Amino acid sequence: MSFTDEEGNESLKKSKKKLKGESAWRPEGPRDPFALLDSLPEKKQQEIQRALHLFSLGRSLPKTLQEAKKHTYRFWGTQPVPKLGEKNVTVLSHGPIEGIEASVRDEPYTLPQGFSWDTLDLSNPFVVRYFLETPHISSNYPGKKKHLKVCENVFLYHCTPCQSQWHCGVRVQANKKLVGFIAAVPADVQNVSDREKQTVHVKLLCVHKKLRQKRMAPVLVRELTRRVNLQGLYQAVYTADIVLPTPLSSSRLWHRPLNPRKLMEVNYPRLRQNMNLQRALKFNRLPETTKTNGLRPMTKKDAPEILSLLQDHLCKFKLSSILSLQQVEHWLLPRQNVIDTYVVEGDDGSLTDVVSFYSVTSRVLNHPVHTALKAAHLLCMASTGSELTDLMGDALILAKSNGFDIFTAFDVMDNAIFLEKLKFTVSDKSLHYYLYNWMCPWMNTGFLLAVK
Ligand SMILES: CC(C)(COP(=O)(O)OP(=O)(O)OC[C@H]1O[C@@H](n2cnc3c(N)ncnc32)[C@H](O)[C@@H]1OP(=O)(O)O)[C@@H](O)C(=O)NCCC(=O)NCCS
């Protein structure tokens, strides 16, 4: 069984017609190992999936440009994105790849029989709870039932503010089970062509584990694109840890242990190999107190000043988000176990600096004591009064005292200034940044809120 993501592509359409009924769902190739897997009991499937993962036998998507060059992009090859190998290093101008004159279809993309589209109303707490309680969908996003309230807050933080028709789900008609989801949030950017551009940020693409590698992801992307186009928007920003055609920029994840003892106890893979516990504790020790005068948690009344601090900071970069006051409040205002933001208030009462990090909780499996690992991930910082390294050093101290086990940050914006100085180490995890339907030059560093 497989989804078909080739609607709209004439040549592929013809070949598709040859496939009838249930056979249209079958992935290409002589046998369908996934159908075999599906027919096994759940426990057996999990064992096999664990083993496949262990030996990396699963079909994997390209993680490097070299691998990408050998990969055939059946879906992305049909989309308005720069082709790999089209040397966008030499592209100097910015502009759309596809004009907006192409008509937007009124009706949703076709799903295989037995499946239907749904729009999730995330303002309804029952819908959010249902989403988070759906195994294999919610398990892509951290948390456990006992932390349901925390999960709800984290989920809503990442998914809203947003138009509800951009919360796009696929359900099994018979039992209403949610098996696929994708969302977009408004994310206007500036300087993509020396002017402001309305775009969306695509997030939370996920497919039920049993329906993976059956081409549901492309159908979700197409349907979301259609819904976004209907609102008159034709560009999107998205990120992935795999190489797709074609990264606008790439960054590496760096991490800094805050609780080395716990990280060692759970065998956290990315700790320095050559250190015993005593050395790791000593090496990663942090001062007890922060050093920046006037550092305090953000409150709602700080939002307008933070907005102008961030705007001044972000306009240094070639591509950056345009934030509204409402977005600053949504993305930065502190919420326990979701987002922490600190500001520095100068002697005259004005704000000079801001630093913000959000919480990412991962489950720890099969450990007698530890059930979760709490990471703080740097969202943004802007500084006009303090040294960036001092401000970040204080953020580490605050994160540690708030119970975080590790701090992570991408080497984007000005972060390279402090990463090594503050004993962050680089991981093997990359994040690639993409623009949909926009051609522009390669940008040297990645962006979270901006590209240099
Ligand atoms: C990401 C995920 C939805 C992909 O589903 P899948 O079943 O492996 O992929 P499908 O068979 O449906 O579709 C494959 C196509 O989707 C593309 N694809 C896979 N992951 C993608 C991603 N993160 N972003 C964009 N496209 C992606 C593949 O490149 C492929 O297209 P191609 O033929 O042009 O190369 C699935 O692995 C998942 O739910 N993972 C857990 C959540 C997650 O990590 N989401 C991504 C970041 S939010």
The ligand as a Tripos MOL2 file, in Angstrom:
@<TRIPOS>MOLECULE
LIG
   48    50     1     0     0
SMALL
NO_CHARGES

@<TRIPOS>ATOM
      1 C1          9.5410   12.8800    8.1990 C.3       1 LIG1
      2 C2          8.5200   11.7950    7.9070 C.3       1 LIG1
      3 C3          7.1260   12.3820    7.8880 C.3       1 LIG1
      4 C4          8.8470   11.2010    6.5100 C.3       1 LIG1
      5 O1          7.9360   10.1950    6.2360 O.3       1 LIG1
      6 P1          8.3110    8.9290    5.3550 P.3       1 LIG1
      7 O2          7.1940    7.9690    5.4980 O.co2     1 LIG1
      8 O3          9.6850    8.4750    5.6590 O.co2     1 LIG1
      9 O4          8.3960    9.4990    3.8560 O.3       1 LIG1
     10 P2          7.3710    9.2370    2.6550 P.3       1 LIG1
     11 O5          7.5380    7.9000    2.0600 O.co2     1 LIG1
     12 O6          5.9900    9.5640    3.0690 O.co2     1 LIG1
     13 O7          7.8630   10.3460    1.6150 O.3       1 LIG1
     14 C5          9.1540   10.3670    1.1270 C.3       1 LIG1
     15 C6          9.4210   11.7170    0.5490 C.3       1 LIG1
     16 O8          9.3360   12.7190    1.5740 O.3       1 LIG1
     17 C7         10.5670   13.4330    1.6610 C.3       1 LIG1
     18 N1         10.8380   13.7550    3.0640 N.ar      1 LIG1
     19 C8         11.1440   12.9280    4.0680 C.ar      1 LIG1
     20 N2         11.3490   13.6100    5.1940 N.ar      1 LIG1
     21 C9         11.1640   14.9230    4.9030 C.ar      1 LIG1
     22 C10        11.2580   16.1200    5.6510 C.ar      1 LIG1
     23 N3         11.5820   16.1240    6.9430 N.pl3     1 LIG1
     24 N4         11.0070   17.2830    5.0230 N.ar      1 LIG1
     25 C11        10.6820   17.3060    3.7180 C.ar      1 LIG1
     26 N5         10.5910   16.1870    2.9520 N.ar      1 LIG1
     27 C12        10.8380   15.0090    3.5380 C.ar      1 LIG1
     28 C13        11.6020   12.4840    1.1080 C.3       1 LIG1
     29 O9         12.7390   13.1690    0.6320 O.3       1 LIG1
     30 C14        10.8220   11.8110   -0.0100 C.3       1 LIG1
     31 O10        10.7420   12.6230   -1.1590 O.3       1 LIG1
     32 P3         11.7290   12.3620   -2.4450 P.3       1 LIG1
     33 O11        11.2400   11.1360   -3.1400 O.co2     1 LIG1
     34 O12        11.6100   13.6010   -3.2790 O.co2     1 LIG1
     35 O13        13.1010   12.1510   -1.8720 O.co2     1 LIG1
     36 C15         8.5600   10.6220    8.9400 C.3       1 LIG1
     37 O14         9.8440   10.0410    8.9000 O.3       1 LIG1
     38 C16         8.2590   11.0710   10.3760 C.2       1 LIG1
     39 O15         7.1080   11.1910   10.7740 O.2       1 LIG1
     40 N6          9.3330   11.2800   11.1820 N.am      1 LIG1
     41 C17         9.1880   11.7230   12.5760 C.3       1 LIG1
     42 C18         8.9110   13.2220   12.6900 C.3       1 LIG1
     43 C19         9.9890   14.0630   12.0110 C.2       1 LIG1
     44 O16        11.1550   13.8290   12.2170 O.2       1 LIG1
     45 N7          9.5640   15.0570   11.1910 N.am      1 LIG1
     46 C20        10.4580   15.8970   10.4230 C.3       1 LIG1
     47 C21        10.8030   17.1730   11.0680 C.3       1 LIG1
     48 S1          9.4660   18.0650   11.7490 S.3       1 LIG1
@<TRIPOS>BOND
     1     1     2 1
     2     2     3 1
     3     2     4 1
     4     2    36 1
     5     4     5 1
     6     5     6 1
     7     6     7 2
     8     6     8 1
     9     6     9 1
    10     9    10 1
    11    10    11 2
    12    10    12 1
    13    10    13 1
    14    13    14 1
    15    14    15 1
    16    15    16 1
    17    15    30 1
    18    16    17 1
    19    17    18 1
    20    17    28 1
    21    18    19 ar
    22    18    27 ar
    23    19    20 ar
    24    20    21 ar
    25    21    22 ar
    26    21    27 ar
    27    22    23 1
    28    22    24 ar
    29    24    25 ar
    30    25    26 ar
    31    26    27 ar
    32    28    29 1
    33    28    30 1
    34    30    31 1
    35    31    32 1
    36    32    33 2
    37    32    34 1
    38    32    35 1
    39    36    37 1
    40    36    38 1
    41    38    39 2
    42    38    40 1
    43    40    41 1
    44    41    42 1
    45    42    43 1
    46    43    44 2
    47    43    45 1
    48    45    46 1
    49    46    47 1
    50    47    48 1
@<TRIPOS>SUBSTRUCTURE
     1 LIG1         1 GROUP 0 **** ****
